[in-house]
Amino acid sequence: MDKVLIFLVLVVLTYVTATWAMIPRCHEGMGLHIPVVYRIRERINRQSHTILCDTATDGGGWIILQRRYRFTVSFERNWEEYKYGFGSLDDDYWLGLEYVSSLTAHGTWELRVDLSDNGPRSYVIWSNFRIGNESDGYRLYLWGEKSGDDIDDIGNSMLLSNNTPFTTYDVDNARRSDGYNCAETAGGWWFKTDGFCAGINLNEPWTIQNNVASRMSFRFRHL
Ligand SMILES: *[C@@H]1O[C@H](CO)[C@@H](O)[C@H](O)[C@H]1NC(C)=O
């Protein structure tokens, strides 16, 4: 009897620890305004991985999924690279869809998209965000409330990618009827299955963006 009880307690403890371990400790930085971005080592999918936390924006607690501000890192990458991440923690950077997928599989997460074109920054936040698993093509799920100062422009453009799987030049999950793979010229993204490729693509090459002053980032946090 006692052994069974101990076993049960251990199982529950392990479960609680495992659940906690799923949520990176970016919230430790809440209220702390320096440094704005710090690194922590986290175990995601039983692997140790470094993630970037933003402690300043809107109360902090954000994990950075994508950051482009120096234009030194190419985002024309294959599936494996979008899956496990690329770039540098000090530079332009992509966290990796596999990590975002495992993190957002549990709990409630919000997504924030920031853009600045040579001027004041505009942003939009979704109250619910999730990335599907690899068999689901790392599909983008956005739902719930939208807030921010550019809900119409960024918000509605992003929504065109909602519920679509991710596509890279070597893995085409959009399978468009015209046979064209949008990622061949535009970096990996959640491309539409018909019509124009996307309303907005934060991973496209800068030459297409044609505005060297653009900055953009994607961040998400646990609620
Ligand atoms: C991946 O996600 C799909 C859809 O949510 C689910 O049916 C499937 O079981 C998942 N596969 C794995 C390996 O977790």
The ligand as an SDF file (V2000), in Angstrom:
LIG
                    3D

 14 14  0  0  0  0  0  0  0  0999 V2000
    0.1300   16.2910  -34.3080 C   0  0  0  0  0  0  0  0  0  0  0  0
   -1.0150   17.1240  -34.2890 O   0  0  0  0  0  0  0  0  0  0  0  0
   -2.1550   16.4980  -34.8430 C   0  0  0  0  0  0  0  0  0  0  0  0
   -3.2410   17.5700  -34.9790 C   0  0  0  0  0  0  0  0  0  0  0  0
   -3.3740   18.3240  -33.8040 O   0  0  0  0  0  0  0  0  0  0  0  0
   -2.5480   15.3200  -33.9670 C   0  0  0  0  0  0  0  0  0  0  0  0
   -3.7010   14.6800  -34.4900 O   0  0  0  0  0  0  0  0  0  0  0  0
   -1.3870   14.3350  -33.9260 C   0  0  0  0  0  0  0  0  0  0  0  0
   -1.6660   13.2970  -33.0220 O   0  0  0  0  0  0  0  0  0  0  0  0
   -0.0910   15.0250  -33.5000 C   0  0  0  0  0  0  0  0  0  0  0  0
    1.0260   14.1210  -33.7100 N   0  0  0  0  0  0  0  0  0  0  0  0
    1.9650   13.9320  -32.8100 C   0  0  0  0  0  0  0  0  0  0  0  0
    3.0710   13.0120  -33.2000 C   0  0  0  0  0  0  0  0  0  0  0  0
    1.9540   14.4810  -31.7130 O   0  0  0  0  0  0  0  0  0  0  0  0
  1  2  1  0
  1 10  1  0
  2  3  1  0
  3  4  1  0
  3  6  1  0
  4  5  1  0
  6  7  1  0
  6  8  1  0
  8  9  1  0
  8 10  1  0
 10 11  1  0
 11 12  1  0
 12 13  1  0
 12 14  2  0
M  END
$$$$
